[in-house]
């Protein structure tokens, strides 16, 4: 079933709960009620939804891929990882995206698979105006902060990790993410590995019941709140911290080294977890071994149905995936994400070919 520029087919409309949201989608396409519909009546518009973590990348892909041909276009809606999985499993849209590993039930009931797209690092960001040295934090101390057990920046647990830093007697203002977010999943997975108390009280989930903190709906909201509120701490994908010029902590890894996120340290974590087989497309990359590994590393995945759809949409999606794993990778680097290592990228390309 082909989706035309009028947006009249249900595959797109089902992504929304009411007509006003549907009109918002039309405006995103540049196809509002008064638009000239004849421009793209035969276009296939591939729609994905999911996490805001990779949203800058998907927005760039929308622009660059759209330049290739008017006959196939792509749009991405940052609605959260859990909602993206829900939509694609309910046959709404063409793909989902996010940082949560699919459960066996989701794979079976939705006929879904996940393929890694790029590597991401979830970084602890903080706002301490009078502290100019780089902070060091461990998973155990981060867990205590997000559980509300450590309440002050000059607490002994933080001071012990930062003996050369003059820490202020300032209350810690925790900023977290609401339910359904991929960055929640990655952070809670790491904290659950570092702290048995956190694992018991919160666990690994995209929808944690945070005991303390103020929520930020999107990654950009999280970055803004931390940047403009002294004493705050939160977590975002690495490139949000870099582009926002927000201080990020070095984190204690499995080898006992404090490592800051960078394309190199994120790549090191993937290398440690995936080599030499390069075929575990749903691998956990948090707390990976190796002295250079950033410990809060993850894939961001694209979620796909394994059951075939209408032929024209299937062909268009195959074309998009081919582009994402070839020419599209350069834009991932330009947008500040870490690329898949070459052996893993080759394995994913082979899997994509087998799906077509």
C-alpha positions as CSV (number, residue, x, y, z in Angstrom):
1,X,0.0,0.0,0.0
2,X,1.7,3.2,-1.2
3,X,1.5,6.3,0.9
4,X,0.9,9.4,-1.2
5,X,1.7,13.0,-0.5
6,X,-1.9,13.6,0.6
7,X,-1.2,11.5,3.7
8,X,-4.6,9.8,3.2
9,X,-3.3,6.3,3.8
10,X,-3.7,4.9,7.3
11,X,0.0,3.8,7.7
12,X,1.0,7.3,8.6
13,X,-2.3,8.5,10.2
14,X,-2.1,5.7,12.8
15,X,1.0,7.3,14.2
16,X,-1.2,9.9,15.8
17,X,-4.1,10.0,18.3
18,X,-6.0,12.9,16.8
19,X,-6.5,15.0,13.7
20,X,-4.5,18.0,14.9
21,X,-1.4,15.7,15.3
22,X,-2.1,14.4,11.8
23,X,-2.1,17.9,10.4
24,X,1.2,18.5,12.2
25,X,2.7,15.6,10.3
26,X,1.4,17.0,7.0
27,X,3.1,20.3,7.8
28,X,6.3,18.4,8.5
29,X,6.1,17.0,5.0
30,X,5.5,20.4,3.6
31,X,2.0,19.2,2.6
32,X,-0.4,21.2,4.6
33,X,-4.0,21.6,3.6
34,X,-3.3,24.4,1.1
35,X,-0.2,22.8,-0.4
36,X,0.1,21.8,-4.1
37,X,-0.4,18.1,-3.9
38,X,0.5,17.4,-7.5
39,X,4.2,17.9,-6.7
40,X,4.6,14.4,-5.0
41,X,1.4,12.4,-5.6
42,X,3.4,9.3,-6.5
43,X,6.1,9.7,-3.8
44,X,6.6,7.0,-1.2
45,X,7.1,8.7,2.2
46,X,8.9,6.4,4.6
47,X,8.0,7.3,8.2
48,X,9.9,6.3,11.3
49,X,9.4,7.1,14.9
50,X,11.3,6.7,18.1
51,X,14.1,8.1,20.3
52,X,15.2,11.7,20.4
53,X,18.8,10.5,21.0
54,X,19.4,10.0,17.3
55,X,17.0,12.6,16.2
56,X,19.6,15.0,14.9
57,X,21.0,12.2,12.7
58,X,17.6,11.2,11.3
59,X,16.9,14.9,10.6
60,X,20.1,15.1,8.7
61,X,19.3,11.9,6.8
62,X,15.9,13.3,6.0
63,X,17.5,16.3,4.3
64,X,20.3,14.4,2.5
65,X,18.3,11.4,1.4
66,X,15.5,13.6,0.2
67,X,17.9,15.2,-2.3
68,X,18.5,12.0,-4.2
69,X,15.0,11.6,-5.6
70,X,11.5,13.1,-5.2
71,X,10.0,9.6,-5.5
72,X,11.2,8.4,-2.1
73,X,11.2,10.6,1.0
74,X,11.8,10.0,4.7
75,X,10.5,11.6,7.8
76,X,11.3,10.9,11.5
77,X,9.2,11.6,14.6
78,X,11.0,11.8,18.0
79,X,8.3,10.3,20.2
80,X,10.5,8.1,22.4
81,X,11.9,4.7,22.1
82,X,9.1,2.7,23.7
83,X,6.5,4.5,21.6
84,X,8.6,3.9,18.5
85,X,8.7,0.2,19.2
86,X,4.9,0.2,19.9
87,X,4.2,1.9,16.6
88,X,6.3,-0.4,14.4
89,X,5.0,-3.5,16.1
90,X,1.4,-2.3,15.4
91,X,2.2,-1.9,11.8
92,X,2.2,1.9,11.9
93,X,5.0,3.5,10.0
94,X,8.0,1.9,8.3
95,X,10.6,1.7,11.0
96,X,11.2,2.5,14.7
97,X,14.4,3.7,16.3
98,X,15.9,3.7,19.8
99,X,18.3,2.4,22.4
100,X,16.2,-0.4,24.1
101,X,17.0,-4.0,23.3
102,X,13.9,-5.7,22.1
103,X,12.4,-8.3,24.4
104,X,11.7,-11.8,23.1
105,X,8.0,-11.0,23.3
106,X,8.4,-7.8,21.2
107,X,10.4,-9.7,18.6
108,X,7.9,-12.5,18.4
109,X,4.6,-10.6,18.6
110,X,5.7,-7.7,16.4
111,X,7.8,-9.8,14.0
112,X,10.6,-7.3,14.7
113,X,14.4,-7.3,14.5
114,X,16.9,-4.6,15.5
115,X,19.9,-3.5,13.5
116,X,22.6,-1.2,14.9
117,X,22.8,2.2,13.1
118,X,25.5,4.0,15.0
119,X,27.2,4.0,18.4
120,X,26.2,6.4,21.1
121,X,27.5,7.4,24.5
122,X,25.1,8.5,27.3
123,X,27.2,11.1,29.3
124,X,26.6,12.5,32.8
125,X,26.4,16.3,32.4
126,X,26.5,18.8,35.2
127,X,26.4,22.5,36.0
128,X,28.9,23.7,38.6
129,X,29.9,27.2,37.6
130,X,32.8,27.6,40.0
131,X,34.3,24.1,39.3
132,X,36.7,24.2,36.4
133,X,38.4,20.9,36.8
134,X,36.8,17.8,35.2
135,X,34.7,15.7,37.6
136,X,35.1,12.0,38.0
137,X,32.1,9.8,38.9
138,X,31.7,6.1,39.3
139,X,28.6,4.0,38.5
140,X,28.1,3.4,42.2
141,X,28.1,7.2,43.0
142,X,25.9,8.0,40.0
143,X,23.5,5.4,41.3
144,X,23.5,7.0,44.7
145,X,22.8,10.4,43.2
146,X,19.9,9.2,41.0
147,X,18.5,7.2,44.0
148,X,18.6,10.4,46.1
149,X,21.1,9.0,48.6
150,X,23.8,11.5,47.7
151,X,22.2,15.0,48.0
152,X,25.1,17.5,48.1
153,X,28.0,18.1,45.6
154,X,30.5,18.1,48.4
155,X,29.3,14.7,49.7
156,X,32.2,12.4,50.9
157,X,31.4,9.9,48.1
158,X,32.0,12.5,45.4
159,X,34.9,14.2,47.2
160,X,36.7,10.8,47.5
161,X,36.7,10.5,43.7
162,X,37.8,14.1,43.2
163,X,40.5,14.9,45.9
164,X,41.9,17.8,44.0
165,X,38.6,19.5,43.3
166,X,37.1,22.2,45.6
167,X,33.5,21.0,45.6
168,X,30.7,23.4,46.6
169,X,28.3,22.9,49.4
170,X,25.5,23.0,46.9
171,X,22.4,20.8,46.7
172,X,22.3,18.4,43.7
173,X,19.4,19.0,41.4
174,X,18.7,15.8,39.5
175,X,17.2,16.0,36.1
176,X,15.9,12.7,34.5
177,X,13.8,11.5,31.6
178,X,10.2,10.4,31.8
179,X,8.9,7.0,30.8
180,X,9.7,5.3,27.5
181,X,13.1,6.9,26.7
182,X,16.1,5.0,25.3
183,X,18.6,7.0,27.3
184,X,16.8,5.8,30.4
185,X,17.4,2.2,29.3
186,X,21.1,2.7,28.6
187,X,21.7,4.6,31.9
188,X,19.7,2.2,34.1
189,X,21.5,-0.8,32.5
190,X,24.9,0.7,33.4
191,X,23.8,1.7,36.9
192,X,22.2,-1.7,37.5
193,X,25.6,-3.3,36.6
194,X,27.4,-0.9,39.0
195,X,25.0,-1.0,42.0
196,X,23.0,-3.9,43.4
197,X,20.8,-1.4,45.3
198,X,19.9,0.4,42.1
199,X,19.3,-2.9,40.3
200,X,16.9,-3.9,43.1
201,X,15.1,-0.6,43.4
202,X,14.9,0.6,39.8
203,X,16.3,-2.1,37.4
204,X,17.0,-2.0,33.7
205,X,14.1,-0.2,31.9
206,X,13.2,2.7,29.6
207,X,10.5,3.7,32.1
208,X,12.2,3.9,35.5
209,X,10.3,5.0,38.6
210,X,12.8,7.7,39.6
211,X,12.8,8.4,43.3
212,X,14.1,11.9,42.8
213,X,14.5,14.5,40.1
214,X,12.7,16.7,37.7
215,X,11.8,15.3,34.2
216,X,13.0,16.6,30.8
217,X,10.9,15.4,27.9
218,X,13.5,15.3,25.2
219,X,17.3,15.1,25.0
220,X,17.4,18.8,24.0
221,X,15.2,19.7,27.0
222,X,17.6,17.8,29.3
223,X,20.6,19.6,27.9
224,X,18.9,23.0,28.3
225,X,17.8,22.4,31.9
226,X,21.2,21.3,33.0
227,X,23.0,24.1,31.2
228,X,20.8,26.8,32.8
229,X,20.4,25.5,36.3
230,X,23.5,25.6,38.6
231,X,23.8,22.5,40.8
232,X,22.1,20.2,38.3
233,X,23.1,16.9,36.9
234,X,21.5,14.9,34.1
235,X,22.4,12.7,31.1
236,X,22.3,13.1,27.4
237,X,23.9,11.6,24.3
238,X,27.5,12.7,23.8
239,X,26.9,15.0,20.8
240,X,24.2,17.0,22.7
241,X,26.8,17.7,25.4
242,X,29.5,18.7,22.9
243,X,27.2,20.9,20.8
244,X,25.8,22.5,24.0
245,X,29.2,23.0,25.5
246,X,28.1,21.4,28.7
247,X,30.5,19.9,31.2
248,X,30.6,16.1,31.2
249,X,32.1,13.8,33.8
250,X,34.7,11.1,33.3
251,X,33.2,7.8,34.3
252,X,34.9,4.8,36.0
253,X,35.0,1.9,33.6
254,X,35.3,-1.9,34.1
255,X,39.1,-1.7,33.9
256,X,39.2,0.8,36.8
257,X,40.0,3.8,34.6
258,X,38.1,7.1,34.5
259,X,37.2,7.7,30.8
260,X,35.4,10.6,29.1
261,X,33.1,9.9,26.2
262,X,34.6,10.5,22.7
263,X,34.2,8.8,19.4
264,X,37.4,6.8,20.2
265,X,36.3,5.7,23.7
266,X,32.8,4.8,22.4
267,X,34.3,2.8,19.6
268,X,36.7,1.1,22.0
269,X,33.7,-0.2,24.0
270,X,32.1,-1.6,20.9
271,X,35.3,-3.2,19.8
272,X,35.7,-4.9,23.2
273,X,32.1,-6.2,23.1
274,X,31.8,-7.3,19.5
275,X,35.2,-8.5,18.3
276,X,36.1,-10.9,16.8
277,X,32.7,-12.3,15.7
278,X,30.9,-9.0,14.8
279,X,27.5,-10.6,14.6
280,X,25.7,-9.7,17.9
281,X,23.6,-6.9,16.6
282,X,21.7,-6.7,19.9
283,X,24.7,-6.7,22.2
284,X,24.9,-4.8,25.4
285,X,27.9,-2.4,25.3
286,X,27.6,-0.9,28.8
287,X,30.5,-1.5,31.1
288,X,32.5,-3.2,28.4
289,X,36.0,-4.4,29.2
290,X,39.1,-2.5,28.2
291,X,41.1,0.4,29.6
292,X,39.9,2.8,26.9
293,X,36.2,1.9,26.9
294,X,33.6,4.5,27.8
295,X,31.3,2.5,30.1
296,X,27.9,4.0,29.1
297,X,28.1,3.1,25.5
298,X,25.2,1.6,23.4
299,X,24.0,1.0,19.9
300,X,21.1,3.1,18.7
301,X,19.0,0.6,16.7
302,X,16.6,0.7,13.9
303,X,13.6,-1.6,14.5
304,X,12.2,-3.3,11.4
305,X,9.3,-5.7,10.7
306,X,10.4,-9.0,9.2
307,X,7.1,-9.6,7.5
308,X,6.9,-8.1,4.0
309,X,4.8,-5.0,3.3
310,X,3.4,-3.7,0.0
311,X,6.0,-4.1,-2.8
312,X,6.6,-0.4,-3.5
313,X,7.1,0.4,0.2
314,X,9.3,-2.6,0.7
315,X,11.5,-1.6,-2.2
316,X,11.7,2.0,-1.0
317,X,12.7,0.9,2.5
318,X,15.4,-1.4,1.1
319,X,16.7,1.6,-0.9
320,X,16.8,3.7,2.3
321,X,18.6,1.1,4.3
322,X,21.2,0.6,1.5
323,X,21.9,4.3,1.7
324,X,21.9,4.5,5.5
325,X,24.7,1.8,5.6
326,X,26.7,3.4,2.8
327,X,26.6,7.1,2.0
328,X,24.5,7.8,5.1
329,X,27.3,6.9,7.5
330,X,29.4,10.0,6.7
331,X,26.6,12.2,8.0
332,X,26.6,10.2,11.3
333,X,30.2,11.3,11.8
334,X,29.4,14.9,10.9
335,X,26.5,15.0,13.4
336,X,28.8,13.9,16.2
337,X,27.9,10.2,16.5
338,X,30.5,7.4,16.5
339,X,30.4,5.2,13.4
340,X,30.0,1.4,13.5
341,X,33.4,-0.4,13.2
342,X,34.1,-1.5,9.7
343,X,33.7,-5.3,10.3
344,X,30.3,-4.7,12.1
345,X,29.1,-2.4,9.3
346,X,29.9,-5.1,6.7
347,X,28.0,-7.6,8.7
348,X,25.0,-5.3,9.0
349,X,25.0,-4.6,5.3
350,X,25.0,-8.4,4.6
351,X,22.0,-8.8,7.0
352,X,20.1,-6.0,5.2
353,X,20.7,-7.7,1.8
354,X,19.3,-10.9,3.2
355,X,16.2,-9.1,4.4
356,X,15.4,-7.7,1.0
